[in-house]
């Protein structure tokens, strides 16, 4: 593996002196953490952990609280002093110790009760990795409370934005529409939490953005009023840090599950490219932009002699070639919309490109596909593709696709393995 590929991995440190526990953790990590994205180092003492930290930069650590050369949690202090997010494993529960560790800034405190405890700890690592890319807006007029929330969220690696009241929060949200969670107090100047939630919900629904309401007031109707106005959840102040984190993760995971279902509905099961339905949905917007003057090219392609290929090598080989086609399209046209129309036919929507630019790109792709084959067992299989490219808008996106399809068949008639455009 090249150094550049290795450096892209997140490095995890596991510190545990029990051989049995270490064996369980290794097994769970092997099952849960993709080796393409994570590299894991193991240490059995504070001294070994120090040697690892001296040599490498770590994304996160999973550390036993009591080690032979560090019986009082010194390893946790050391990890945190190096600004490494730390998940603590311990053999026994102590309320006093838990509070002390949370005050130190650990990610979480996991009691070693069963295999599920270790699985939970490992999943926390995955959660931290996701959190790095999630923006959270904290809306709170108290500077002390706002900074406290920020600290708790940053311990879990969220990107945290702040606002002092609802009006300021709306400005921040407009500037950062990719915010995925808002935590807002109720009683604030300028605009209170209820009105903020109402206004936010005119722009974004619960499947795109989670909102958690906060209040120190003891009115029982507050939680119901927050939720009726569009909040996903409510938390009474003061709260335990774990309670906040559980609510935050629960609401984010709900959004992520909805998005995963929507994504699955828009993807082709075999190639993982977008399907025909998504192509038309995204394409209609691009077509409207093209009618306003922005260039749009559409390319339709298929694999030459695909039926003969299947007959000669079998459907497993055919599927492997389709998957290969999908992978090359994703790599080559990552900033465009790529889709499988059905069977061996594929499409790329190329906004912003002229006919000449689109044909040049497609010809480069044709050559790449011809050059790069796919292995099936000991057999190295290759194929060619034919492509039709149009910039003629016609009267609809469907007419553009139909015209590109006609150009594709013209390429077939000319001998295949070629690109045919409007001119």
Secondary structure, 3 states (H helix, E strand, C coil): CCHHHHHCCEEEEEECCCHHHHHHHHHHHHHHCCCCCEEEEEECCHHHHHHHHHHCCCCEEEEECCECCECCCHHHHHHHHCCCEEEEEECCCCHHHHHHHHHHCCCEEEECCCHHHHHHHHHHHHHHHHHCCCEEEEECCCHHHHHHHHHHHHHCCCEEEEECCHHHHHHHHHHCCCEEEEEEECCCCCCCHHHHHHHHCCCCCCCCCEEEEEECCCCCHHHHHHHHCCCCEEEECCCCHHHHHHHHHHHHHHHHHHHHHHHHHCECCCCCCECHHHHHHHHHHHHHHHHCCCCEEEEEEEECCHHHHHHHHCHHHHHHHHHHHHHHHHHHCCCCEEEEEECCEEEEEEECCCHHHHHHHHHHHHHHHHHCCEEECCEEECCCEEEEEECCCCCCHHHHHHHHHHHHHHHHHCCCCCEECCC
